[in-house]
Amino acid sequence: MRRAEHSRRKLLLHALLEASAKTPELYGPLPPLDDVWELLARVETVSPVALDSLLAHPYTGSWAGYTTRLLHNGIDGVCPLWMHLGHVHAVAAAAAIIANLDFEIAVPLWDGNVALPSLGMARMPATTPFSTANVRGARGRHVVSSETGEVRLPADLASDAPGWWSVRKCETHVGRHRFSVSLDDLDPYRGLYEPLPPERLEITELGAWRRLLDEAWELLAGATPELAGLMATGLDSVVPKPSVPFQNPSASTGEAFGSAVIGLPTDASELAATLVHEFQHIVLGGVLHLKQLYASDPRERIYVPWRDDPRPLSGALQGVYAFFGVAAYWRRMAETETGPSRRARFEFAYWRGQTWRTLATLRRDATLTEAGRRFLDGIAAVLGPWQHEPVPEDIAELAEALAADHQAGWRLRHLRPDPAMVAAATGAWLAGRSRPPVVLAPADLPPTPVPDGPWSRSRPTLVRLGLSKGGHSDLRDIWPTVPGATVADFLLTTGRFTDAARSYRAELRADPDLPASLVGLGLALAGTGPNPAARALLHRPELVRAVHRDLRRTARDVPTPEKLAWWLGQLVSG
């Protein structure tokens, strides 16, 4: 796969330079492309490894893809187009430095910063945001200079020096595995969508990252040695982002093969799971560069439990493959004596079920190619037997409750019931019928990407905190700091269903449209036993809310959402 990516990068780079060479003025004040070609040819002659290292650099791919789109559309990006096109001059300069050539070439200077991909960044005063600097090398010494200053690069480019920020490395040996990734906070093309200025980590943050990465590699090598071995080969760089309370945001892109953007997590087990998640995306991105798994279909139509919005098949497939890996990691962690066993068992139970349900939907999709069907069949052959592996009953119930929570919230916000069904139910209620008309099957209407109302992920957060910390007693002090959490959420996630239902009723008296409160009430009622209102609120919440809205407009005596849900729930299975 890495060889395929290397070949793809060469083709992409060649196509970009050939297309831009037809209009030399696109390069503004930078030297012509002939100078770049000549320097790259010298590097390849003297040190093919040096050139290959720059082609393999994740952000060579993201730069080439981003700049190709700008050139095709004839627009500037974050910087003028010539700055983006001229990044190839910086690529050539970095390759020449690695090859230890004597050379000189002009490169882009952005706010006083000269990025030398995979190596670091030279920094000098800036009088204008976009200009040029010269990079030259002679007798093993390298200097970056501009009108405002000069930076002499240190002999050891992996160390910081006056005017020089290095790309920091994190290296760990665990048994026979050697893990090495860059913590890249400098490369302008390290972001997912458009270039970024440098965001240098403070020393304390750097120390936290190194400690957590060491611990995460230890966990991965112990729990999933096969996957750890693949990651040691395929993961090159981590782009560190600030931590987000009670979340662990991460992302990757197929163009930056080998790189993941990750927010600083709270513990090593979370980081290990995130590394697995993003590595799965990296692998699938590489697969998709080699084989078409589905026909193009941008319709946002599929429910996935890891997003709050409908997804196209391409996005749903990415999630299935990523969480298939996450389930594998937590499955093995649940087997270890030293791991966070209850939390690990919960995550395994939750993600095996959620991934399996989404996989079943995708396997029926008409846009899959034959290769795509084989790919999903391969996942199913491993994931299917996991559905029958034993987990503690209370953990299984918790996983199912959170699955129902998210799906009901998604239905409530993205599905619109058939107006005829709503009108029939409203008319039956107003007529005083003891049961609703038999029209409660879900309407075959596509989901809308525009959500109807806000959603909160506070309940899953509270559950995970309760499993990771000291239980309900610790949660009592923590829950008020969780964004969006209410007293009702705290009561629900600590098993006090009757009190939680009472609290959700109070929330709905203040606002009967709140999605999280409607679904929360359904969960609380279900926690005390079979209940028609719970069935309606969890399986047809969009119909409950639509009919209640209609009754608030037409009825003299408006029922509570719970009373209406009980009436509708008589004909809802679940």
Residue, then its C-alpha position, 0 to 999 in steps of 0.5 A: m500500500r505504501r508503494a502504491e501511495h508512492s506511485r500515486r504521489k509521483l503521478l499527482l506531482h507530475a500532473l500538477l507541475e505539468a499543468s502549472a508549467k503551461t502558465p509560468e506567471l502562476y509562480g509569481p516571484l519564484p524561479p521557474l519550474d525548470d530549476v525545481w525539476e533540475l534540483l529534484a533530478r539531482v536529489e534522485t541521482v545522488s540520494p533516491v531515498a531522500l526524494d522518496s522520503l519527501l514523496a512519502h511525507p503525508y503532507t506532500g499528498s495533502w498539499a498536492g491534492y489541495t493545490t491541484r484543486l485550486l489550480h483546476n478552479g483557478i482560485d487562490g487558497v489561504c495564500p495566493l496561488w503562487m504560494h501554494l504552487g511554490h511549495v514544491h520549491a520547499v519540497a525540493a529544498a528539503a529533499a536537497i538538504i536531506a541529500n546534503l547537496d550544494f544548492e540554492i533555491a527560492v521558496p515561499l515565505w509565509d508570515g516570516n516562516v519558511a516550511l521545510p517539509s518533514l524537517g522543520m521551520a525557519r522563522m524570521p521577522a515578517t514585513t509582509p504576509f507573502s514573500t520569498a526567501n532563499v535556501r542554500g546549502a554548501r559543505g553540509r551547512h544550510v542557511v535560510s535568508s530573506e530581506t529581514g534576516e537569516v537563519r543558520l540551520p543547526a547540524d542536528l536538524a532534529s533539535d531546535a535552535p535560534g530561528w529554527w523549530s524542528v519537527r519533533k519525534c516520538e519513538t518507543h520500543v515495545g518488544r520487537h516493535r519500534f514505533s516512531v511518529s512525528l508530532d507535526d505542529l508546523d507543516p502548513y498542509r497538516g490540516l484536513y482542508e486548508p493550510l494552517p500557520p504553525e501552532r507550536l506545542e508548549i513543553t508541558e504539552l509535548g511531555a504529555w503527548r510523549r507520555l501518553l503515546d508511550e503508554a498507548w503503544e504499550l497497550l496496543a502492542g500488548a492487546t493487538p500485536e498484529l495491528a500494532g505491527l501494521m501501525a508501526t509501518g503505516l502511521d508516520s505523523v500525528v498532528p496534535k490538537p488541543s484537548v476538548p473536555f469529555q471528547n476525543p476529536s480526531a480526523s484523517t484524510g486519504e490524501a495525507f496517507g500516514s497522518a492523523v489529527i488528534g486532540l490530546p486525550t485524557d488517558a492512554s487507553e483513549l489515545a490507543a483507541t483513537l490511533v486504531h480508529e484513525f489508522q483504519h481510516i488511513v488504510l481504507g483511504g489507501v484501499l480506495h486509491l487502488k480499488q473502487l468499492y462503490a459507485s459515486d452517490p453523494r446522497e446523505r441518506i444512511y443512519v450511522p451511530w457515530r454521527d448525528d447527521p445522515r451520511p452518504l455511503s462513502g462516509a458510512l463505510q469509512g465509519v464501519y471500517a474504523f469502528f470495526g478496528v475500535a471494537a477489535y481493540w476494546r475486545r482485546m483490552a477487555e480480556t486483559e487483567t490490567g486494562p479498564s475492564r468494565r469500560a473495555r467490555f462496554e466499548f466492545a459491546y457497544w461498538r460491535g453491535q453498532t458497527w454490525r447494524t450499520l454493516a448490515t445496512l451497507r451490505r444491502d446497498a445497490t451502489l456497492t461494486e463487486a469488490g465492495r461486497r467482498f470487502l464488507d463480506g470480509i469484515a462480516a466474517v470477523l465481526g459476526p461471531w463477535q456478536h455472540e461473545p458473552v459480556p456481563e448482562d448489565i453492560a449489554e443492557l447499557a450498550e443497548a440503551l445508548a444505542a437506542d438513545h442515539q438512534a431515537g435522537w437521530r430519528l427525531r431530528h432527521l425524519r419527517p413523518d408522512p403528513a397524512m399519517v400525522a393528520a390521521a393520528t391527530g384526528a383520531w385523538l381529537a375524536g376521542r378514539s381509544r386507539p390510534p389508526v393503524v397507520l404507524a409503520p415508518a414512512d418511506l421518506p428520505p432523511t433530511p440533513v437539516p436537523d429539527g432541534p439540538w442534540s446532546r451527547s451528555r448521556p454517553t459521556l456520563v455513562r463512560l465517566g461512570l465506567s471509567k471513574g469510581g462509579h456513581s459516587d464520583l459521577r455526582d461531582i463530575w456531571p455538572t461539568v459535562p456540556g449539556a448534561t441535566v439533572a435528569d441525565f445524571l439520574l438516568t445514567t445512575g439508574r434512578f429511572t423513576d426520578a429521571a422520568r419525573s425530571y424529564r417531564a419537568e423539562l418537557r413542561a418547559d419545552p415539549d419539543l426538546p429532542a434529548s428530553l423526549v428520548g430521555l423520558g423514553l429511556a427512563l420509562a423503559g428502565t422501569g419495564p415495558n411501557p407503550a409510551a417508551r416504545a413510541l418515544l424510542h421507536r417513533p419519536e418523530l411521530v410523537r412530536a409531530v402529532h403533539r405539535d399538531l395538537r398544540r395548534t388544534a386541541r383545546d386540551v393538549p395532552t402531555p407528550e407522555k400521555l400522547a406517546w402512551w396512546l400512540g405506543q399501543l400500536v408500536s412494536g419494539 
